[in-house]
């Protein structure tokens, strides 16, 4: 169904619900929802939270912005509306998103089907306007979560209606960008509407979120050069270097990416007796269009050169016409969740059952092979089928089921607590790429369809016992049965054999409370991260691009330690975490380019990576009775390759994309209850992108730069129901790359009205 027809039906249903009840919402009794079944998860694990009031103090355009200032964490959001917002926590880098779990009210948002940028969480399935609180749990120290929590877990809690309320929000943003051949503003905006209500024992939350934005150029086209003089004499190319400090000529860029997202959400809850039934449905339509690519190079007559050998003052390099191809992607997704929670037979036990399903309804990407302005555009399509059409919607998605039960009074003993549970998941991926005539929309030869399935069944238990007023013990155990099936590759007409593996992950935690306001805790855990479907089964081949999987990959196996010291102070706390982890059989997915400019993406197991780090966290409101609030954290992380038999030369190298230093600061000055001014700072040291640490250049495309982004935001609550805010991100316009360029100076204005 077309989006606008869906919208029309959606709001007709809302109005019918609204008009069918005549009593006032404030006359209704409140719903009671069990906030957390596994309370030990946040006891044994370092945890930070940020609430709706604090989120208002930052430039909060998309959901992943909510955790941008949290400790030991990075989300690579290249622009507002970027679908590739990969996440890295502690010793897991941003391309190891499979080591992070992201949930919204129990619904999985993590995309554990693919790796690197393709495996970014589906952040846009939650609108910023829905969020009440975000919790970040560090490390795999609770049996509640699988080994994919090696980095950590992000739990997003959305709003629970208590009364009838309508909310309207709007934002505008504009990025001031000036680099290489581009100097212009890139603009966008966001709108959000929600209706929430409590009608007897029924709660309703329905919303619509629309976002459109233009990105800065994110990919630059270049080639190294030799002395020669062959080819057409040209001008306009920029002489610089690549990330390996090799001199190159930059001859174009990808131009602006235009992104559009529409999200419809309906969340219902119903209380009956001691039980609560809840359901959530999210439908998203997303489009990406890359059609304004920039060609810097012209000949003596001023005509652009799209392909072939050229020279600048006797320096010869090659322009590759396929770099200028246009791209278009349309992706429609549906996320569904259904849960039931309550008490067990009037006992001290509570339970929670939850089922979720994610389906890709449509995911088609078109690449034109050449730029429409290229003289070879027609022949490359109609004769050579040089375009690409990729279909990822059939048999792609996941299902999960969790059954949990717990008590804080085991056998009537208020010192003993126990949580137990069962988990099931099934992930399925199917990718069908074709050669394509993008002019006449004709599919050509299959370029190698591939895919497969993984599934996991798990049993877990978490036991806690208060030994005395000074000591607390927690023990956990997780058993997992993982298997693969249906692995196939049409390019080689092969079917991959099934695998079935079992692993046990024990957990241990001991807490010491020397005073009422000091907590010291040591936690130890084993975590096993099984390979993803793409790592095992994806195989794709063209003349210039190849993806090679490995169905024999061993799971990653880690031992994780954390020692935490926390002191509670007036309106805040001070915490120091020291952590150490050793992970064997690390799966590293990388891309390389051969001498013929063919790109090969594959996995490379690294025998052992050792990470040691420390985090200092200081949060306090109204410092010494002043108008200032502060959230500050600084983290040191040393991640090294400590063993690698396949290539011993990379031993003792830094593991890629994990900054040695990270720090964040948010300072709020409260002029009064209705007006505040906020300054935030994000810092990260530079890092490498390659295992051999050969990419040493700075401030060039492909680099992993140090950055210092200073941001400001002001909020004015004109009335209790109306707020307006304005801010600037990267106010000093720090130029930095995370392979692609980070956003430059960006201006924001937003408003919110509730009635």
C-alpha positions in Angstrom: 0.0 0.0 0.0 1.3 3.4 -0.9 2.6 5.5 2.1 -0.1 8.2 1.9 -2.9 5.7 1.7 -1.4 4.0 4.7 -1.3 7.3 6.5 -4.9 8.0 5.7 -6.0 4.6 7.1 -3.7 5.0 10.1 -5.2 8.3 11.2 -8.8 7.2 10.5 -8.2 4.4 13.0 -6.7 6.8 15.5 -9.7 9.2 15.3 -12.1 6.3 15.7 -10.3 5.2 18.9 -10.2 8.8 20.1 -13.9 9.4 19.6 -15.1 6.1 20.9 -14.5 7.0 24.6 -16.1 9.9 26.3 -14.5 9.9 29.8 -11.5 12.0 30.7 -8.1 10.3 30.8 -7.2 11.8 34.1 -10.0 9.8 35.7 -8.4 6.5 34.8 -6.2 4.3 37.0 -2.5 4.1 36.1 -0.9 1.0 34.4 1.8 -0.8 36.3 4.4 -2.4 34.1 7.3 -4.4 35.4 10.3 -2.3 34.4 13.0 -4.9 34.5 12.7 -8.7 35.0 16.4 -9.3 35.3 17.5 -6.6 37.8 20.9 -8.3 38.2 21.8 -7.3 34.6 22.4 -3.7 35.7 23.8 -4.8 39.1 26.6 -6.9 37.7 27.3 -4.7 34.6 28.5 -1.0 34.4 25.5 1.0 33.2 24.7 4.5 32.2 21.3 6.1 31.5 20.2 9.3 29.8 16.6 10.5 30.1 14.2 12.6 28.0 15.1 15.8 29.9 18.8 15.4 29.3 18.2 14.4 25.6 16.5 17.8 25.1 19.8 19.4 25.9 21.6 18.1 22.8 20.9 18.5 19.1 18.7 15.3 18.9 17.8 14.7 15.3 17.9 10.9 15.0 17.8 8.1 17.6 21.5 7.3 17.6 22.2 10.8 18.7 20.8 9.8 22.1 24.0 7.9 23.0 26.6 10.1 21.3 27.9 11.4 24.6 28.0 8.1 26.5 31.3 6.6 27.7 33.6 4.3 25.6 31.2 4.4 22.7 31.0 5.6 19.2 28.3 5.7 16.5 29.5 6.5 13.1 26.6 8.6 11.8 28.0 10.3 8.7 25.0 12.6 8.2 21.5 13.1 9.6 19.5 10.3 8.0 22.5 8.0 7.4 21.3 4.3 7.3 24.8 3.1 8.1 25.1 4.3 11.7 27.4 1.5 12.9 28.2 1.3 16.6 31.3 0.3 18.6 31.5 -0.1 22.4 34.7 -0.5 24.5 37.0 -3.1 22.8 34.6 -3.7 19.9 35.0 -1.3 17.0 32.3 0.3 14.9 32.5 -2.4 12.2 31.9 -5.0 14.8 28.3 -4.1 15.4 27.5 -7.8 15.8 29.1 -7.4 19.3 26.3 -4.9 20.3 22.7 -5.5 21.1 20.1 -2.7 20.5 16.6 -3.0 21.8 13.5 -0.8 21.9 11.0 -2.0 24.5 12.4 -5.5 23.9 12.2 -5.3 20.1 15.6 -6.1 18.5 17.0 -3.2 16.4 20.4 -4.8 15.9 20.9 -6.1 12.4 22.7 -9.4 13.0 22.5 -10.5 9.4 25.4 -8.5 7.8 28.7 -6.9 8.8 30.4 -3.6 8.6 28.2 -0.7 7.4 25.6 -3.1 6.1 25.1 -4.4 9.6 24.2 -1.1 11.2 21.3 -1.2 13.7 17.9 -0.1 12.4 17.9 3.1 14.5 15.2 4.7 12.3 12.6 2.2 13.5 12.4 4.4 16.6 11.6 8.1 16.4 13.5 10.4 18.8 10.1 11.8 19.9 9.1 8.4 21.3 12.1 8.0 23.6 11.7 8.3 27.4 15.1 6.9 28.5 18.1 5.1 27.1 20.3 2.7 29.0 23.7 1.5 28.0 25.0 -1.7 29.6 28.7 -2.4 29.1 30.0 -5.9 28.6 28.6 -9.5 28.6 28.4 -9.9 32.4 24.8 -11.0 32.6 23.5 -14.3 31.5 20.4 -12.5 30.2 22.2 -11.6 27.0 24.2 -13.7 24.4 27.8 -13.3 23.4 26.8 -10.5 21.0 26.9 -8.3 24.1 30.7 -8.4 24.2 30.7 -4.7 23.6 27.4 -3.9 25.3 23.7 -3.5 25.1 21.6 -0.4 24.4 18.1 -0.5 25.8 15.7 2.2 24.5 12.6 2.7 26.6 9.8 4.5 24.8 7.0 6.5 26.4 4.2 4.8 28.4 0.9 6.8 28.1 -0.7 8.0 31.3 -3.2 10.5 29.9 -4.5 11.8 26.6 -1.9 13.8 24.8 -1.0 15.0 21.3 2.6 16.0 20.4 3.9 17.9 17.4 7.6 18.3 16.8 9.6 19.9 13.9 13.3 20.4 13.2 15.3 22.1 10.5 19.0 21.6 9.9 21.6 23.0 7.5 25.2 21.9 7.0 27.8 24.4 5.9 30.3 22.3 3.8 33.4 23.5 2.0 35.9 20.9 0.8 37.7 20.1 -2.5 35.4 21.1 -5.3 32.2 21.6 -3.2 31.2 24.8 -1.3 27.5 24.9 -0.4 24.8 24.2 2.2 23.1 20.9 2.6 19.6 21.1 4.2 17.0 18.9 5.7 14.1 18.7 8.1 12.1 16.4 10.4 8.5 16.3 11.5 6.9 14.1 14.2 3.3 13.6 15.4 2.1 11.4 18.1 -1.2 10.6 19.9 -1.1 8.8 23.2 -3.9 7.9 25.6 -4.9 5.8 28.5 -8.5 4.5 28.1 -9.4 2.3 31.0 -7.0 -0.6 31.0 -5.9 0.2 27.4 -2.9 2.3 26.5 -2.4 3.6 23.0 0.7 5.3 21.5 0.7 6.0 17.8 3.2 8.2 15.9 4.4 9.2 12.5 7.9 10.4 11.9 9.2 12.0 8.6 12.8 12.9 7.8 14.4 14.3 4.7 18.0 15.4 4.4 20.9 16.0 2.1 24.3 14.7 2.9 27.7 16.2 2.3 29.8 14.4 -0.4 31.0 11.3 1.4 33.1 9.4 -1.1 36.0 10.8 -3.1 37.4 9.4 -6.4 41.1 9.3 -6.9 43.9 7.5 -8.6 47.7 7.5 -8.0 49.8 8.7 -10.9 53.1 8.3 -12.7 55.3 10.5 -14.8 54.3 10.1 -18.4 52.1 12.5 -20.3 49.9 10.0 -22.1 46.2 10.5 -22.3 44.1 13.7 -22.6 45.5 16.8 -21.0 43.1 18.0 -18.3 42.7 20.4 -15.4 40.6 20.5 -12.3 42.0 17.5 -10.4 43.2 18.1 -6.9 46.7 16.8 -5.9 46.8 15.3 -2.4 47.4 11.9 -0.8 45.4 8.8 0.2 45.2 7.3 3.7 48.5 5.4 3.0 50.3 8.7 2.3 50.6 7.9 -1.4 50.3 11.0 -3.7 47.1 10.9 -5.7 44.9 13.0 -7.9 41.3 13.5 -6.7 39.1 13.7 -9.8 35.5 13.7 -8.4 33.2 12.9 -5.5 29.8 11.2 -4.9 27.9 14.5 -4.4 25.0 14.7 -2.1 23.0 11.7 -1.0 19.3 12.5 -0.6 17.7 10.5 2.2 14.0 10.2 3.1 12.5 8.1 5.9 8.8 7.7 6.9 8.0 5.7 10.0 4.5 4.7 11.3 4.3 3.3 14.8 1.5 1.8 16.9 2.1 0.6 20.4 -0.8 -0.9 22.5 -0.9 -2.2 26.1 -3.8 -3.8 27.9 -3.9 -4.7 31.7 -6.2 -7.5 32.9 -5.8 -8.5 36.5 -2.1 -9.2 37.3 -1.2 -9.5 33.6 -0.3 -7.1 30.8 -0.5 -7.8 27.1 1.5 -5.5 24.8 2.1 -5.2 21.1 4.1 -2.9 18.9 4.1 -2.5 15.1 6.6 -0.3 13.2 6.4 0.2 9.4 9.2 2.1 7.7 9.7 3.3 4.1 13.2 4.6 3.3 14.7 6.0 0.1 18.3 6.9 -0.8 19.3 8.6 -4.0 22.8 9.5 -5.2 22.4 11.3 -8.5 24.4 14.6 -8.2 27.9 13.3 -8.5 30.7 15.8 -9.1 33.3 15.5 -11.8 36.2 17.9 -11.3 38.1 17.1 -14.5 37.7 18.9 -17.8 39.8 19.0 -21.0 41.1 22.1 -22.7 37.7 22.9 -24.2 36.0 22.7 -20.8 34.3 19.3 -21.5 34.2 16.8 -18.6 36.2 13.7 -18.9 34.4 10.6 -17.6 36.7 7.7 -18.4 40.2 6.8 -19.5 43.8 7.9 -19.1 44.5 11.6 -18.6 47.4 13.8 -17.5 48.0 16.9 -15.5 51.2 18.7 -16.4 52.7 15.4 -17.5 51.5 13.4 -14.5 49.3 10.5 -15.8 46.4 8.9 -14.0 43.2 7.0 -14.8 39.6 8.1 -14.5 37.3 5.1 -13.9 33.9 5.8 -15.3 32.1 3.3 -13.1 32.9 5.5 -10.0 30.4 8.1 -11.3 27.5 5.7 -11.4 24.2 6.9 -9.9 22.6 4.9 -7.1 19.0 4.5 -5.9 17.8 2.3 -3.0 14.2 1.7 -1.7 13.8 -0.2 1.5 10.5 -1.0 3.3 10.6 -2.8 6.6 8.1 -4.1 9.2 8.9 -4.8 12.8 6.3 -6.6 15.0 6.4 -7.5 18.7 3.9 -9.2 21.0 4.4 -9.7 24.7 2.7 -10.9 27.9 3.9 -10.4 31.4 2.5 -10.9 34.9 2.8 -12.9 38.1 2.8 -16.7 38.4 0.0 -18.1 40.5 -0.1 -15.3 43.1 3.6 -16.1 44.0 6.6 -13.8 44.2 7.6 -14.9 40.7 7.0 -12.8 37.7 7.2 -13.8 34.0 7.6 -12.2 30.6 7.0 -13.8 27.2 8.0 -11.8 24.1 7.9 -12.6 20.4 9.3 -10.4 17.7 9.5 -10.6 13.9 11.4 -8.4 11.4 10.7 -8.6 7.7 12.2 -6.7 4.8 9.2 -6.2 2.6 11.3 -4.5 -0.2 15.0 -3.8 -0.5 16.1 -3.0 -4.0 19.3 -1.2 -5.0 19.9 0.1 -8.5 23.4 1.2 -9.8 23.6 2.7 -13.3 27.1 1.4 -14.1 28.1 4.8 -15.6 26.9 8.4 -15.2 24.1 9.5 -17.6 26.4 12.3 -18.8 29.1 9.8 -19.8 29.2 9.2 -23.6 29.5 5.5 -22.9 26.4 5.4 -20.6 24.0 3.9 -23.2 26.4 1.3 -24.6 27.6 0.2 -21.2 24.0 -0.5 -20.2 22.3 -1.8 -23.3 25.3 -3.8 -24.6 27.3 -4.7 -21.5 24.6 -4.6 -18.8 27.2 -2.7 -16.6 24.5 -1.6 -14.1 23.6 -3.5 -11.0 20.3 -4.5 -9.5 20.4 -6.1 -6.0 17.3 -7.7 -4.4 17.5 -8.4 -0.7 13.9 -8.6 0.3 13.0 -12.3 -0.3 13.6 -14.5 2.8 15.5 -11.9 4.7 14.7 -11.1 8.3 14.5 -12.6 11.7 12.3 -14.0 14.5 13.0 -14.1 18.2 11.2 -15.5 21.2 12.1 -15.0 24.9 10.5 -16.6 28.0 11.8 -15.3 31.3 10.8 -15.7 34.9 12.3 -14.3 38.1 11.9 -13.6 41.8 13.6 -11.5 44.4 12.4 -13.9 47.2 13.7 -17.3 46.2 12.0 -19.9 48.5 10.8 -17.0 50.6 14.3 -15.8 51.3 14.6 -12.0 50.7 18.4 -12.4 50.4 18.2 -14.8 47.4 17.1 -13.9 43.9 16.9 -16.0 40.7 16.0 -15.3 37.1 15.7 -18.0 34.4 14.8 -18.0 30.8 14.7 -19.5 27.3 15.7 -17.8 24.1 15.2 -18.6 20.4 16.2 -16.7 17.3 16.4 -17.4 13.6 18.2 -15.1 11.1 17.8 -15.5 7.4 19.6 -13.7 4.6 19.1 -13.9 0.8 20.9 -11.6 -1.6 20.2 -11.7 -5.3 22.5 -9.5 -7.5 22.0 -9.1 -11.2 23.7 -7.3 -14.1 21.4 -4.6 -15.2 20.4 -2.3 -18.0 19.4 0.7 -16.0 18.1 2.6 -19.1 15.5 0.0 -20.1 15.1 -1.7 -16.6 16.1 -5.1 -17.9 17.8 -7.7 -15.6 20.8 -9.4 -17.0 22.8 -12.4 -15.7 22.8 -13.5 -12.1 25.9 -12.2 -10.4 25.8 -14.9 -7.7 22.8 -15.2 -5.4 23.7 -16.5 -2.0 22.4 -16.7 1.6 21.5 -19.0 4.4 20.2 -19.3 7.9 21.4 -19.4 11.5 19.4 -20.2 14.6 20.1 -20.3 18.3 18.3 -21.8 21.3 19.5 -20.8 24.7 18.8 -21.5 28.4 20.1 -19.1 31.0 20.0 -18.5 34.7 21.2 -15.7 36.9 21.4 -16.2 40.7 22.1 -13.5 43.3 22.6 -13.7 47.0 23.1 -11.0 49.6 25.9 -12.5 51.7 25.8 -9.6 54.3 25.3 -5.9 54.5 28.8 -5.6 53.0 28.9 -8.3 50.3 26.7 -9.5 47.4 27.3 -12.5 45.1 25.9 -13.1 41.6 26.4 -16.2 39.5 25.1 -16.7 35.9 25.2 -19.4 33.3 24.1 -19.4 29.7 23.9 -22.5 27.4 23.6 -21.9 23.7 22.9 -24.4 20.9 23.7 -22.7 17.5 23.2 -24.2 14.1 23.4 -23.1 10.4 21.3 -24.4 7.6 20.3 -23.6 4.0 23.6 -22.0 3.0 23.8 -21.7 -0.8 25.7 -19.9 -3.6 24.3 -20.0 -7.1 27.7 -18.8 -8.6 29.3 -22.1 -7.7 26.1 -24.2 -7.6 27.1 -25.1 -4.0 25.1 -26.0 -0.9 26.9 -25.5 2.4 26.7 -28.3 5.0 24.8 -27.8 8.2 26.7 -27.0 11.4 25.6 -27.5 15.0 27.6 -26.2 18.0 27.0 -25.8 21.7 28.7 -23.5 24.1 28.4 -22.7 27.8 29.2 -19.2 29.2 29.6 -18.8 33.0 29.3 -15.4 34.8 30.6 -14.3 38.2 30.2 -11.0 40.1 31.1 -10.0 43.7 30.0 -6.7 45.2 31.4 -4.9 48.2 29.7 -2.0 50.0 32.2 -0.4 52.5 29.8 2.5 53.2 26.3 3.4 52.2 27.5 5.6 49.3 30.3 3.5 47.9 30.0 0.4 45.7 33.0 -1.8 44.6 32.2 -4.6 42.2 34.3 -7.2 40.3 32.6 -9.0 37.4 34.0 -11.9 35.2 32.4 -13.5 32.2 32.9 -15.7 29.2 31.1 -14.7 26.0 30.8 -16.5 22.7 29.8 -14.6 19.6 28.7 -16.9 16.7 29.3 -15.9 13.1 26.6 -14.0 11.2 24.9 -15.3 8.0 26.8 -12.9 5.8 30.2 -14.0 7.2 29.3 -17.6 6.6 27.4 -17.6 3.3 27.5 -14.5 1.2 29.3 -15.0 -2.1 29.1 -12.4 -4.9 31.3 -11.9 -8.0 31.5 -9.4 -10.8 34.3 -8.1 -13.0 35.3 -5.5 -10.4 33.7 -6.6 -7.1 33.8 -9.8 -5.1 32.4 -10.9 -1.7 33.9 -14.1 -0.3 32.5 -15.7 2.8 33.8 -18.6 4.9 31.3 -21.2 6.2 34.0 -22.7 8.5 34.5 -19.6 10.7 34.9 -20.4 14.4 32.9 -18.3 16.9 34.7 -15.5 18.7 35.5 -16.6 22.3 36.1 -13.9 24.9 37.0 -13.7 28.6 35.9 -10.3 30.1 36.8 -8.6 33.4 35.4 -5.4 34.9 36.3 -3.8 38.3 34.1 -0.9 39.2 34.4 1.8 41.9 31.4 4.1 42.4 30.6 6.8 44.9 27.3 8.5 45.1 27.3 12.3 45.8 24.6 15.0 46.0 22.5 14.8 42.8 25.0 12.6 41.1 27.8 10.0 41.2 31.5 9.4 40.4 32.6 6.1 38.9 35.8 4.4 37.7 35.6 1.3 35.6 38.7 -0.8 34.8 38.2 -3.5 32.2 40.3 -6.2 30.5 39.2 -8.6 27.8 40.9 -11.3 25.7 39.0 -12.5 22.6 40.2 -15.5 20.5 39.3 -16.1 16.8 38.3 -12.5 16.2 36.4 -12.3 12.8 37.7 -9.2 10.9 35.9 -8.3 7.7 37.8 -6.1 5.4 38.0 -4.9 1.8 41.1 -4.7 -0.4 41.8 -3.5 -3.9 44.1 -5.4 -6.3 46.3 -4.1 -9.1 43.4 -4.2 -11.5 41.3 -2.0 -9.1 39.0 -5.0 -8.3 37.5 -4.8 -4.8 37.5 -8.0 -2.7 35.7 -8.2 0.6 36.3 -11.2 2.8 36.9 -12.2 6.4 40.2 -12.8 8.1 40.3 -14.5 11.5 42.7 -12.9 14.0 43.9 -15.4 16.6 43.8 -13.1 19.7 43.0 -9.5 20.5 43.7 -8.2 24.0 42.0 -5.0 25.3 42.7 -3.1 28.5 41.0 0.1 29.4 39.6 2.4 32.0 36.6 4.8 32.2 36.1 7.7 34.5 32.5 9.0 34.7 31.2 12.1 36.6 27.6 13.1 36.5 26.1 15.7 38.8 23.1 18.2 38.7 23.1 21.6 40.3 26.8 21.4 41.4 27.2 22.9 44.9 23.8 24.4 44.5 24.8 26.3 41.4 22.8 26.5 38.1 25.2 24.1 36.4 24.7 20.4 35.5 27.6 18.3 34.2 27.9 14.9 32.5 31.6 14.1 31.9 33.4 10.9 30.9 36.9 10.0 29.7 38.0 6.6 28.5 41.4 5.0 27.7 41.4 1.8 25.6 44.5 -0.2 24.5 43.4 -2.8 22.0 46.2 -4.9 20.5 46.6 -7.9 18.3 48.5 -10.2 20.6 48.5 -13.4 18.5 48.2 -14.2 14.8 49.8 -17.3 13.4 48.6 -16.5 9.8 50.5 -13.3 9.7 52.8 -12.8 12.7 53.9 -9.4 11.4 50.7 -7.7 12.6 51.2 -8.9 16.2 51.5 -6.0 18.7 49.7 -3.7 16.2 46.7 -1.6 17.3 43.4 -3.3 16.5 41.6 -1.0 13.9 39.0 1.6 14.6 39.3 1.7 18.4 40.5 5.1 19.6 43.0 5.1 22.5 41.3 8.1 24.1 37.6 9.1 24.1 35.9 11.8 26.1 32.6 13.6 26.2 31.3 16.6 28.2 27.9 18.1 28.5 27.5 21.3 30.6 24.1 22.8 31.2 23.5 26.3 32.6 20.0 26.7 33.9 19.0 30.3 33.8 15.7 29.4 35.3 13.1 26.6 35.0 12.2 27.6 31.4 15.6 28.6 29.9 18.8 26.7 29.6 22.0 26.8 27.6 24.1 23.7 26.8 27.6 23.1 25.6 28.9 19.6 24.6 32.2 18.3 23.5 33.0 15.0 21.8 36.6 13.9 21.4 38.4 10.8 20.1 42.0 10.2 19.2 43.0 8.9 15.8 43.2 5.2 14.9 44.0 2.9 12.1 41.6 1.2 9.7 43.9 -1.6 8.6 45.3 -4.6 10.5 48.9 -3.7 9.4 48.4 -0.1 10.6 49.7 1.2 7.3 47.0 3.9 6.9 48.8 6.8 8.6 47.7 9.9 6.7 45.4 12.5 8.4 42.5 14.6 7.1 42.1 12.7 3.8 39.5 10.3 2.5 40.0 6.9 4.1 41.7 8.2 7.2 40.5 7.5 10.8 41.1 10.9 12.3 41.3 12.5 15.7 38.3 14.8 16.2 37.1 17.5 18.6 33.5 18.5 18.0 32.2 21.4 20.1 28.4 21.8 20.1 25.9 24.3 21.6 22.2 24.1 22.2 19.7 26.5 23.8 16.1 25.7 25.0 13.3 28.0 25.9 10.1 26.6 27.4 7.8 29.4 26.4 4.9 27.7 28.2 4.5 24.3 29.9 3.4 22.9 26.6 5.6 24.7 24.1 9.4 24.5 23.7 11.7 26.0 21.1 15.4 25.2 20.7 18.4 26.2 18.5 21.9 24.8 18.3 25.1 24.3 16.3 27.1 21.1 15.9 30.8 21.2 15.2 30.7 25.0 15.8 34.5 25.4 15.0 34.1 23.3 11.8 36.8 20.7 12.7 37.7 18.8 9.6 38.0 15.1 10.3 37.4 11.7 8.6 36.0 8.4 9.7 37.0 7.0 6.3 34.2 9.3 5.0 34.1 12.9 6.2 32.4 13.7 9.5 29.7 16.4 9.2 31.0 19.9 9.2 29.3 22.9 10.9 25.5 22.2 11.1 22.8 24.6 12.3 19.6 23.4 14.1 16.3 24.8 15.1 13.5 22.7 16.6 10.2 23.1 18.3 7.8 20.9 20.3 4.2 21.5 21.2 2.1 19.2 23.4 -1.6 19.5 23.9 
